[in-house]
């Protein structure tokens, strides 16, 4: 997942102000930032994942994963030794979780109930980034940014059992839970459709006018794929044949997107704008921007709570200047989780 942010506050605010406001025909309740959990600590961050059954939020923090009880609003555990962790996949039927450890080219398997580490699975491609559990195949897929591949893991064997060559650099991925796994190809502005049983790339579809797609989410009931892109658009594809059904304006610097099946709402978290674009699915081919909720510059990754219809966002206060690698500087100890929902 990309980490670079261009700090352009005035331009971002002007852009957000110009975006469409609440649409009269969209059944979406106005939302805002309703709470902030100040977690502090050192380390960067990447994906957020939510375990709806146990009400646990998994927060990646560089070399560890924090586990937050969202109803209690406190950290209740840590998954350690996850060097360069990017994401967490949840396999509810197995009572297992899996982390993608980008710097050690490995996956940590842990127990969702006890949070204890059960195994370290080596042999993925270089820099495993996005990670998901596919319910159809009961396998874990890592998407390896530096290798341009996907690794397939059999949790029962605790081993990589296949490698899939992708047409470019993978970013976010989504499972249709029907034998298809989808992944954005960032450097080609494409989306790949993978057969999760044969481990073959079935189709590669263009995402134009999207540029540099990052976040990916899916409406499985209507077979719609939502890719958020660097040029302030979200492209909606039909998962059956890959044709584009809509292009929707979003904020600047998106890096994640979620879909709430209960409300028919798509959320794009825009780190450079410091906004959360709220999009209503009027029907599978028509979408309306109903709000651009102010959040915080840097709040680019998110997870959905489908029960309370809330969004959790990782964020930190941006400091002046940049790091030697060009990444933004953040105020020490300012890392927090923002909760967006109904007042």
Secondary structure, DSSP 4 states (H G I P E B T S, - for coil): --------HHHHHHHHHHS----TT------EEEEEEE---SS----EEEETTTTEEEEE-SS-EEEEETTTTEEEEEE---TTEEEEEEEGGGTEEEEEETTTTEEEEEETTT--EEEEEE---SSEEEEEEETTTTEEEEEETTTTEEEEEETTTTEEEEEEE-SS-EEEEEE-SSSEEEEEETTTTEEEEEETTTTEEEEEEE-TT--SEEEEEEETTTTEEEEEETTSEEEEEETTT--EEEEEE--SSEEEEEEETTTTEEEEEETTTTEEEEEEEEETTEEEEEEEEE--TT---EEEETTTTEEEEEE-PEEEEE-TTSPEEE-TT--EEEEEE--
